[in-house]
Amino acid sequence: MDGWMRRLLATIVAFASFAAPPAVARPAIGHVFVIVLENQSFDVTFGANSPAPYLAKTLRDQGVLLTQYFATGHVSLDNYIAMISGQAATRETRLDCSTYQDFVLTGIAPYGQAIGSGCVYPASIKTLADQLSAAGKTWRGYMEDMGNDPARERSTCGHPPLNGPDITQRAEPPSATLPQGDQYASRHNPFVYFHSILDSPSCEANVVRLDHLEPDLREVATTPNFAFITPNLCHDGHDAPCKNGEPGGLVSADRFLEKWVPLIRESPAFRQDGLLIVTFDESSLKASKDAAGVTVITASGESCCDQQPGPNIGDFPQDAMLGRYKLSFPKFGGDRIGAVLLSPFLKPGTLSNTPFNHYALLKTVEDIFGLDHLGYAGQPGLTGFFDCTAPEAAAGPPTLCVRD
């Protein structure tokens, strides 16, 4: 090769190296913690007069506030199922499955949506827990009060009898024989609605009482890669007042966070590579009386992110009876709830105004661990929490990014 040609080639290589610097290695999140609270709108939770100052002020200042985070439905169970499977509601799950009945599968719609009716999905419908296990990652669901009353449910993998009534729908007050009462609700434990988990030893091993969380946090090796934390019906804000005399609502939810969030954030796993997500299942509901004296429960039903209703719940507006209450919803969404993210990799006191929902949460966790997208988490155009397109996402200091 002539000397001038060698010099030209060297110049081209040098220019190419200058024009396209190697990507900056970014720290990887290795432990994700999710705390789910109940039934509050964004304006109440994060408003100026919030009854939850620790969440609305302290944690907001220490983390990232997602101002446009939406629930996927009303009332409760369908949201929990969406978070770990990407499955849309059935007529039964959106009414909280007062009967713990098997799902009757009749087909599969686009994005892996199970067509049919019922509550407990067949083993062919997979969850985030199944994905994590297959990838060699660890997971646990921590359920407060589960098994307090062994006559209602077991202390591991606690659920009602299959195809029987769900007697955990209401909190059990303290008594002489049950001093702590039992405020566990199966409908806030999404893992027990999938046979892929129920029929596996992993349910007994990994769906455990909240008591297990503190010792698990003591070492990185004992902290699961994914931890899903469900307070009881008092401490998640669902009941107000509570059966045990506590105030409930956001007041008791805030006290729960004040206890558990520092324990999580001070743990070796969180300090090393953790992400904590605090959100709600759905927005608040409104109650009124109709002309016949029936209590009518309603909400706007707003959604985001081109969310689809799924194949099983029919058209809206829609009315349904839940016990003695009439539900009346003009739309299928779960309304705006907000969420707070905390991590050593995130800049404290920042906001994200990007629209997200429970499917985006699932997509985010799947992306963190390099997993495929289940259900509507795979919907084209859905934005995960760290799907940044700004120039600083590809270069600069090694920090994770939440889109503004």
C-alpha positions in Angstrom: 0.0 0.0 0.0 1.4 3.4 -1.0 2.3 5.8 1.8 -0.3 8.4 0.9 -3.0 5.8 1.0 -2.0 4.6 4.4 -2.0 8.2 5.7 -5.5 8.7 4.2 -6.8 5.5 5.8 -5.4 6.5 9.2 -7.0 9.9 8.9 -10.4 8.4 8.1 -10.2 6.0 11.1 -9.1 8.8 13.4 -12.0 11.0 12.2 -14.5 8.2 12.6 -13.3 7.5 16.2 -13.7 11.2 17.0 -17.1 11.6 15.4 -18.6 8.5 17.1 -17.2 8.2 20.7 -18.0 4.9 22.5 -21.2 4.9 24.5 -20.8 5.7 28.2 -21.4 2.7 30.4 -24.4 3.3 32.7 -25.0 1.7 36.1 -27.5 -1.1 36.0 -30.5 -1.3 38.4 -30.4 -4.7 40.0 -33.1 -4.5 42.7 -36.6 -3.1 42.2 -39.0 -2.5 45.1 -42.7 -1.7 44.4 -45.1 -0.5 47.1 -48.7 -0.2 46.1 -51.2 1.9 48.0 -54.9 2.3 47.5 -57.6 4.5 46.0 -56.3 8.1 45.9 -56.2 10.7 43.1 -53.1 12.6 42.2 -54.5 16.0 43.3 -55.3 14.7 46.8 -52.1 12.7 47.4 -49.7 15.3 46.0 -51.7 18.5 46.6 -50.8 21.3 48.8 -52.9 20.0 51.7 -52.0 16.3 51.3 -52.8 14.1 54.4 -49.5 12.2 53.4 -46.7 14.8 53.9 -44.0 12.1 54.0 -45.0 10.9 50.5 -46.1 14.2 49.0 -43.2 16.3 50.3 -40.3 14.3 51.8 -40.2 11.5 49.2 -41.1 13.8 46.4 -38.1 16.0 47.3 -35.8 13.0 47.5 -36.9 11.3 44.3 -38.7 11.7 41.0 -42.4 12.5 40.8 -44.3 11.0 37.9 -47.1 13.6 37.5 -48.9 11.8 34.7 -49.0 8.3 36.0 -52.4 6.6 35.4 -54.1 3.5 36.8 -55.5 1.1 34.2 -58.9 0.4 35.6 -61.4 0.4 38.5 -61.8 -1.0 41.0 -58.7 -2.8 42.4 -57.8 -6.3 41.3 -57.5 -5.6 37.6 -54.8 -3.0 38.3 -52.7 -5.4 40.4 -53.0 -8.1 37.6 -51.9 -5.5 35.0 -48.8 -4.7 37.0 -47.3 -8.2 36.9 -48.8 -9.7 33.7 -49.9 -7.0 31.2 -53.4 -8.6 31.2 -56.4 -6.3 30.8 -59.5 -6.6 33.0 -62.2 -9.2 32.9 -65.7 -8.5 34.1 -64.8 -10.4 37.2 -61.4 -8.9 38.0 -62.7 -5.4 37.6 -65.3 -6.2 40.3 -62.6 -7.7 42.6 -63.6 -11.4 42.2 -65.8 -11.9 45.2 -65.7 -15.6 44.0 -62.2 -16.8 43.6 -63.0 -18.6 40.4 -60.9 -20.2 37.7 -60.5 -18.2 34.4 -62.2 -20.0 31.5 -59.9 -19.4 28.5 -61.5 -19.4 25.1 -58.7 -17.8 23.0 -55.8 -15.4 22.8 -56.2 -11.8 21.4 -53.3 -9.6 20.1 -50.6 -8.8 22.7 -51.2 -12.1 24.4 -54.5 -11.0 25.9 -56.4 -14.0 27.4 -60.0 -14.1 26.1 -62.5 -15.5 28.5 -64.0 -14.9 32.0 -63.0 -15.5 35.5 -60.1 -14.6 37.9 -57.4 -17.2 38.3 -55.5 -17.4 35.0 -54.4 -20.8 33.6 -50.7 -21.8 33.7 -50.2 -20.8 30.1 -50.6 -17.1 31.0 -47.3 -16.0 32.4 -46.3 -13.2 34.8 -43.3 -11.1 35.6 -42.5 -13.6 38.4 -42.3 -16.5 35.8 -40.0 -14.3 33.6 -37.7 -13.5 36.5 -37.4 -17.1 37.6 -36.6 -18.2 34.0 -33.9 -15.6 33.8 -32.3 -16.7 37.0 -33.5 -13.6 39.0 -35.2 -13.7 42.4 -38.6 -12.3 43.4 -40.8 -12.1 46.4 -44.3 -10.7 47.3 -44.5 -9.3 50.8 -48.1 -9.3 52.2 -48.9 -7.6 55.4 -51.2 -9.6 57.8 -51.3 -12.6 55.5 -52.0 -15.6 57.7 -52.9 -13.6 60.8 -56.1 -15.7 60.9 -55.2 -19.2 59.6 -58.9 -20.0 59.3 -59.1 -17.4 56.5 -55.8 -17.9 54.7 -52.3 -19.4 55.0 -49.3 -17.3 56.0 -47.6 -18.2 52.7 -49.3 -18.1 49.3 -52.5 -17.2 51.1 -55.7 -17.3 49.0 -59.4 -18.3 49.2 -60.5 -21.8 48.3 -60.5 -22.2 44.5 -64.0 -21.5 43.1 -65.2 -20.5 46.5 -66.1 -17.2 48.1 -63.3 -14.8 49.0 -63.8 -14.1 52.7 -60.8 -11.8 52.7 -62.8 -9.0 51.0 -63.3 -7.3 54.4 -60.9 -6.7 57.2 -61.3 -8.8 60.4 -61.2 -6.7 63.5 -59.1 -7.6 66.6 -60.7 -10.0 69.1 -59.8 -11.9 72.2 -58.7 -14.9 70.0 -57.2 -12.8 67.3 -55.5 -9.8 69.0 -54.0 -8.3 65.8 -57.1 -8.9 63.6 -56.5 -9.8 59.9 -56.6 -7.0 57.3 -55.0 -9.0 54.5 -56.9 -8.9 51.2 -56.2 -11.5 48.5 -57.3 -9.1 45.8 -54.3 -6.9 46.5 -51.9 -9.9 46.1 -51.7 -10.4 42.3 -49.5 -13.5 42.5 -52.3 -15.8 43.7 -54.3 -15.1 40.5 -52.1 -17.2 38.2 -51.8 -20.9 38.2 -48.3 -20.6 36.8 -47.4 -19.4 40.4 -50.0 -21.2 42.4 -49.1 -24.6 41.0 -45.4 -24.1 41.6 -43.4 -24.4 44.8 -42.4 -20.8 44.2 -45.7 -19.6 45.6 -45.0 -21.0 49.1 -41.4 -19.9 48.9 -41.9 -16.4 47.6 -45.4 -15.1 48.5 -44.7 -14.4 52.1 -45.7 -12.2 55.1 -44.3 -8.7 55.3 -42.4 -9.8 58.4 -39.9 -11.4 56.0 -38.9 -8.2 54.4 -36.7 -6.7 57.1 -34.4 -9.7 57.5 -34.3 -10.2 53.7 -33.0 -6.6 53.4 -30.0 -7.2 55.7 -27.8 -8.6 52.9 -27.6 -8.1 49.1 -27.6 -11.9 48.7 -31.0 -12.3 50.5 -32.7 -9.3 48.9 -34.8 -10.4 45.9 -34.2 -8.7 42.6 -37.9 -7.8 42.5 -39.9 -7.1 45.7 -43.7 -6.4 45.5 -44.9 -5.0 48.8 -48.6 -4.9 49.8 -49.7 -3.2 53.0 -52.8 -4.4 54.8 -56.2 -2.8 54.2 -55.5 -0.1 56.8 -51.9 0.8 55.9 -52.5 0.9 52.1 -55.1 3.6 52.7 -58.1 1.5 51.6 -60.1 1.6 54.9 -60.8 4.8 56.9 -61.2 4.3 59.7 -59.7 0.9 60.2 -61.0 -2.1 62.0 -58.2 -1.9 64.6 -59.0 1.8 65.4 -56.3 3.4 63.3 -57.3 6.4 61.1 -56.6 4.7 57.8 -56.6 6.5 54.5 -53.5 8.5 53.5 -52.7 9.1 57.2 -52.0 5.5 57.9 -50.5 4.9 54.5 -48.0 7.7 55.2 -47.1 6.1 58.5 -46.4 2.8 56.8 -44.1 4.5 54.3 -42.3 6.4 57.1 -41.4 3.0 58.7 -40.6 0.9 55.6 -39.1 3.3 53.1 -36.0 4.1 55.2 -35.4 0.4 55.9 -35.5 -0.2 52.1 -33.3 2.8 51.2 -30.7 2.0 53.9 -30.4 -1.7 52.8 -27.2 -2.8 51.1 -29.1 -3.8 47.9 -30.8 -0.5 47.5 -27.7 1.5 48.1 -25.8 -0.6 45.6 -28.3 -0.6 42.7 -31.9 -0.1 43.9 -35.0 1.5 42.6 -38.1 2.0 44.7 -41.5 2.8 43.1 -44.4 4.0 45.3 -47.7 4.2 43.6 -51.5 3.5 43.9 -53.7 0.9 42.4 -56.4 3.3 41.2 -57.7 6.9 41.7 -60.3 7.7 44.3 -64.0 6.9 43.7 -67.0 9.1 44.3 -70.2 8.0 46.1 -73.7 9.4 45.9 -77.3 8.2 46.3 -79.7 7.8 43.3 -83.4 8.4 43.4 -84.0 4.9 44.8 -81.6 5.4 47.6 -78.9 3.1 46.1 -75.3 4.1 46.6 -73.7 4.8 43.2 -69.9 4.6 42.9 -68.4 6.4 40.0 -65.1 7.9 38.6 -64.1 9.6 35.4 -62.3 6.5 34.0 -59.5 8.5 32.3 -56.5 6.6 30.8 -53.3 7.4 29.0 -50.8 6.0 26.6 -53.3 4.7 24.0 -54.4 2.1 26.5 -56.7 -0.6 25.2 -59.7 -2.0 27.2 -58.9 -5.5 26.3 -61.2 -8.2 24.9 -63.3 -9.1 27.9 -65.2 -6.1 29.4 -67.4 -4.8 26.6 -68.2 -1.2 25.7 -68.5 1.9 27.9 -70.2 3.7 29.5 -71.0 0.8 31.8 -72.9 0.0 35.0 -72.4 -3.0 37.3 -73.5 -4.1 40.7 -70.8 -4.8 43.4 -72.7 -6.1 46.4 -75.2 -3.4 47.4 -73.3 -0.7 45.4 -73.9 0.3 41.9 -70.8 1.1 39.8 -71.2 3.6 37.0 -68.2 4.4 34.9 -68.2 6.4 31.6 -64.8 5.1 30.6 -62.6 2.1 31.3 -59.5 3.8 32.7 -58.3 4.1 36.3 -57.6 7.9 36.3 -54.5 9.8 37.4 -52.7 8.6 40.5 -49.0 9.6 40.3 -46.0 7.8 41.4 -42.6 8.5 43.1 -39.3 6.9 42.1 -36.3 6.8 44.4 -32.9 5.5 43.5 -29.2 6.3 44.0 -29.1 6.8 40.2 -31.9 9.5 40.1 -31.6 13.2 40.6 -33.7 14.1 43.7 -36.5 16.7 43.5 -37.2 16.3 39.8 -40.4 15.8 37.8 -41.5 13.7 34.8 -44.5 14.8 32.9 -44.4 11.9 30.5 -47.6 9.8 30.6 -47.2 6.4 32.2 -49.5 3.6 33.5 -49.3 0.2 35.1 -48.3 -1.4 31.8 -45.5 1.1 31.6 -44.4 0.0 35.1 -44.3 -3.6 34.0 -42.4 -2.7 30.8 -39.9 -0.7 32.8 -39.1 -3.7 35.2 -38.9 -6.1 32.2 -36.5 -3.7 30.5 -34.3 -3.4 33.6 -33.9 -7.2 33.8 -33.7 -7.7 30.0 -37.0 -9.6 29.7 -39.6 -9.7 26.9 -42.8 -7.7 27.3 -45.9 -9.4 28.5 -49.4 -8.4 27.4 -50.0 -4.7 26.9 -46.5 -4.0 28.2 -45.6 -4.9 24.6 -48.0 -2.4 23.0 -46.1 -0.3 20.4 -45.4 3.2 21.5 -45.7 2.5 25.2 -43.0 4.5 27.1 -41.0 3.0 30.0 -39.7 5.1 32.8 -36.2 5.2 31.3 -36.9 5.3 27.6 -35.0 8.5 27.0 -34.5 10.0 23.6 -32.7 13.2 24.7 -29.0 13.6 23.8 -28.0 13.4 27.4 -29.4 9.9 27.5 -26.5 8.6 25.3 -23.6 10.5 26.8 -22.5 12.4 29.9 -22.4 11.4 33.5 -23.5 7.8 34.3 -27.0 8.6 35.6 -30.3 7.0 34.7 -32.9 9.3 33.0 -36.6 9.9 33.3 -38.1 11.8 30.4 -39.6 15.2 31.0 
